[in-house]
Amino acid sequence: MVTPDFGRSDAWHFSFVTKYLLGQSLHRGELPVWNSTMGGGFPLIGEGQIGVFYLPNLILFRLFDVVVAYNLALIVAMLMLGWGMYVWLRLMRYSSLPSLIAAITLSLSGMVIAQLPHIALIQGFSLLPWIAAVTLWFSQKQTIARVALWALLVSQQLLAGFPQATFITILFVSCYYLWLIKDYHQKLISIIWYLAAAAISLGLSAIQLFPSWEFLSQSTAAGGLDPQTASYFSYPLKHLITLIVPMALGNPKVGSYPAFTDFDGSIFWENVGGIGPVPMTLCILYLIFLLQNKKRLPFFYLTALISLLLMLGKYSPLYLIYSFFPFNLFRVPSRFIWTFIPIILILATEAWTR
């Protein structure tokens, strides 16, 4: 699956190329540590988006032709995203039908379909609902098995090759975990368990983290990005309409959506949520119900608000945060939509249930 971007294609000119080299190496029984045909030589394994140690990549690109493997990898990622959302909602005690509809809505949303050219991004974020689900399970009882499963999932997300996905995921699930721990006398012990799980996940990912860190140290972004670059590709508030009508501001297929250089850095596939009117209506009606009955806003409404403020980037009152570590390590604040949309679907499921 190849989709043109503006000028060049991230899929054709980068993602498929690196996966092709990965497939060639695996079929020879090697790891793509160094490639001598790129420039004067290139540390391919250090450019983490190749996803060498991500288990679906290792299996698919070893067993299949690279074209088949590439498309299967996208399908697996979409299935994992939807399946993870379903498991998470079921663990939260929602019934099967609304959980299934929310899972399908997420995996086929505009947020996902428009990002299919970016395979490492899709693979990384496909593990977000799984990590959230295991965080919920882990918060109920801290055991070695649950620590190991959480650490394995986080390490696999890191090994998928899109560190920003892990940054956004950990930022969310850390707050989620602290909220889930209701017994304040056990909170300190629970935090120690959580930190131990995080340390194990880093250890499991070290085979990729060390070469990537060395690669980063040789790049111009080694000290982090300047605030203007870190906040570029922010989410314009008017883009909220695309949650309901994905093409409301234009369609890049026919050139009616402005190029990002003419749209203050706004880019279609980073901004379009596309979950339709039903989830948004349910979410808003439930919010009105809570406010009318003077009930305390639940954790997920507050998290949705924070996610939205982070998505807005340079348009947000929180814009200064992109001047500081670790927020200044990444571009595209719009990618906080990957926590915003699942939370909206959780709230819609809650409204349906009530």
Salt bridges, closest charged atoms under 4 A:
ASP5 OD2 - HIS118 NE2 3.92
ASP10 OD2 - HIS118 NE2 2.88
GLU30 OE1 - ARG28 NE 3.21
ASP264 OD1 - LYS314 NZ 3.12
GLU270 OE2 - ARG335 NH2 2.82
GLU350 OE2 - ARG354 NE 2.37
